Amino acid sequence: MAKTIGVGVIGMGWMGSVHSRSYRAVPDRFADSGLKPRLVICADEVESRAQQGAKQFGFDACTTDWKQVIAHPDVDAINIAAPNNQHVEIATAAAQAGKHIFCEKPVGRSPQETAAIAAAAHKAGAITGVGYNYRWAPVVQYALQLIRDGALGQLTHYRGRFLVDYGSDPHGVLSWRFRRELAGMGTLTDLMSHAVDMAHMLVGPIQRVVGQHKTFITERPLVPAGSGTHFSRGDDKSPTGPVTNEDYVGVLAQFQSGVVGTFETCRVIKGHGCEMAFELNGTKGALKWNFERMNELQLHLPDDNPAHDGFQILPAAPNHPGYARFNPGPAISMSYEDLKVIEAYQFANSIANRRQGQPGFAEAVAVAEVQDAVARSWQTDRWEDVTPIPST
Ligand SMILES: NC(=O)c1ccc[n+]([C@@H]2O[C@H](COP(=O)([O-])OP(=O)(O)OC[C@H]3O[C@@H](n4cnc5c(N)ncnc54)[C@H](O)[C@@H]3O)[C@@H](O)[C@H]2O)c1
């Protein structure tokens, strides 16, 4: 089992930096695994970002041409952190070159692109990973254990949401996320992919859906290529261009198990910074989690004493999966980037053991099938079954 894994990162913006930092942390946080991701080469189409990435994180080399990352003989795994419109070409080339692939979500701009990418990777026998990082919060993994152990009884209701305000300022620039040709769909693929993946993990497959969507801010300031992120701002004098994908998606869902559910995602909502959250009820109890307080699980597990009825807060602790890698005692806060370190470990471990883990491209396709059904329901204005995406 090779423990040194050569990594090439493509796209050195926010996520490329976070992933690079995370690979570096694996030999430290998971020392007993012996895993040693090696940062071989990074790419960004903006030369200064590629150079800064190499310098800051210690890659051996950098380039503005992602094809050089794929062609590099020391690279075993390609980490795709470029905008969504680049994913299909990069992932397909990586699969054809016999590389393992970690791809940020959404894997494809559309459900069809996600299915095509997954098919190429499957054909090549690649180990895959996807950036559904919220799965890895220790109290979320503990919630999964409770559900599997039957602590909540038979599951009845699920409410998933991902509400963020990064786009709520109309002066927020027209970055790639707001343009259909670059991002694909809007929050249906961007934020909803996290919300649906979480529901799949906790509750299981979704059978049918009906949804609505809305774009609240239809024009945004233009940004020169390579100069802005989705946190950049223009002003009243900036020339503007049209937003071509949706800000908001709401969905009613029925799970195969009979659980009833709702999902809501929005990128322009005031007052919610990063509310990736779920609430789950069963016949014996209930639980709630919100990433904004990611180290707390709210639990309702009633006992014989009615004075204890209601939700109680369980702080993250060393006996929750993954937590003891970061802190020796309970209730010491972990962060978003710690989840990315666990994610990098899981991917490296799958490669070293040649055993596909979750979430990989199969889980991304399951999410894409739900997105496809939601998008169909926008057209038909009716409930739509979740069905396999025909291969193209
Ligand atoms: N899992 C999560 O929580 C999470 C959070 C944010 C973003 N994402 C995903 O990560 C991906 C990247 O998002 P981001 O926020 O880091 O974007 P970003 O705009 O900050 O960074 C993207 C980088 O890719 C570079 N790039 C563009 N085209 C390229 C090309 N052809 N070759 C090489 N580099 C290229 C850009 O110059 C930029 O530096 C997206 O798919 C996004 O949906 C996931």
The ligand as a Gaussian input file, in Angstrom:
#p B3LYP/6-31G(d) Opt

LIG

0 1
 N      -17.258000      22.389000      -0.589000
 C      -17.402000      23.664000      -0.316000
 O      -17.749000      24.035000       0.807000
 C      -17.093000      24.679000      -1.383000
 C      -16.940000      26.033000      -1.038000
 C      -16.612000      26.946000      -2.054000
 C      -16.470000      26.510000      -3.353000
 N      -16.654000      25.199000      -3.674000
 C      -16.468000      24.732000      -5.064000
 O      -15.063000      24.794000      -5.351000
 C      -14.849000      25.170000      -6.722000
 C      -13.997000      26.439000      -6.745000
 O      -14.661000      27.462000      -6.045000
 P      -13.837000      28.671000      -5.344000
 O      -14.768000      29.339000      -4.413000
 O      -12.537000      28.172000      -4.859000
 O      -13.620000      29.598000      -6.619000
 P      -12.554000      30.761000      -6.798000
 O      -13.121000      31.645000      -7.850000
 O      -12.128000      31.333000      -5.487000
 O      -11.277000      29.975000      -7.375000
 C      -11.278000      29.343000      -8.641000
 C       -9.847000      29.441000      -9.185000
 O       -9.762000      28.673000     -10.385000
 C       -8.954000      29.413000     -11.292000
 N       -9.219000      28.948000     -12.659000
 C      -10.238000      29.282000     -13.491000
 N      -10.124000      28.630000     -14.657000
 C       -9.001000      27.861000     -14.561000
 C       -8.342000      26.978000     -15.452000
 N       -8.793000      26.747000     -16.693000
 N       -7.195000      26.375000     -15.037000
 C       -6.698000      26.617000     -13.780000
 N       -7.289000      27.456000     -12.916000
 C       -8.432000      28.061000     -13.289000
 C       -9.327000      30.857000     -11.047000
 O       -8.343000      31.764000     -11.523000
 C       -9.433000      30.869000      -9.524000
 O       -8.200000      31.178000      -8.903000
 C      -16.249000      25.351000      -7.324000
 O      -16.626000      24.174000      -7.987000
 C      -17.137000      25.601000      -6.110000
 O      -18.490000      25.237000      -6.308000
 C      -16.940000      24.285000      -2.711000

